Amino acid sequence: MASTVKVAVAVNILDLVDKGRINLTSHIPVERSEPAPEGPLGDTKWRPGLSFPVSVLLESMIIKSDNTATDVLYRLAGGPAAVHAYLQSMGLKDIYPARYIRELLRDVLSIPAPASSTTSLVDQFRRMSPQQASERRAKAYRANPSYDADPRDQATPSAMLELLCKIWREDGVSGPARSMLLSMMERCTTGSKRIRGRLPAGTVVADKTGTLAGTVNDVGFITLPDGKGHIAIVVLIKGSEATSDTRETVIADIARLLYDYFLISAP
């Protein structure tokens, strides 16, 4: 899934908000072990008492794909196993969140678990030489057969599509949660060349990308013009030796093909 799992985490958190177990305005502390590379919160120097409102964590996770925010929200939900159980309760059997983002990245980048439980992935990168850090970051974008074959943190395209449809139809997802999540996905900044890449200017797209170790994904919704409806779309690419630009172009081509087909065929 790479970062497309963040849609599932967001739905779980918003469900807990609906149930009164979490408040969007509550400040959640960032634990010493949680800062991770990639994203604005990961660039914030950790200090005792560092915290962010749940609403800010959600927006950072979906709009900027912030990994630190994701791990804090994972913990708030009870951990990856709890999110998995929540998805199972929704009937989504083929989405398998299994690791915190920092654990996933350590596995993919061949970074050993730290000796101290309070050492963050950001700390580990800071202790590397510039060459070591550069090599690890480059590995994040190269195809990795071991990552592709790992049964953890995977989803079938059909299951991810089913999650999107449940969100859209408010099936186990409340109206306010749906509205908040779609608003954030419409402001996603990480996928301008994917689903959005070849669509006409002004087309409303709400999406969430995922990029890691040769995986290039984008999932979301396309709004057709003139009230002709909406398309839920999931494109997951793994095991490809193609360049990242080529993979992004493939996603853009698929999205445009579907857009044109349904624009012509819609009543």
Beta strands, then each sheet from edge to edge (+ up, - down):
strand 1: 27-29
strand 2: 51-53
strand 3: 205-212
strand 4: 215-223
strand 5: 230-237
sheet 1: 1+ 2-
sheet 2: 3+ 4- 5+
end
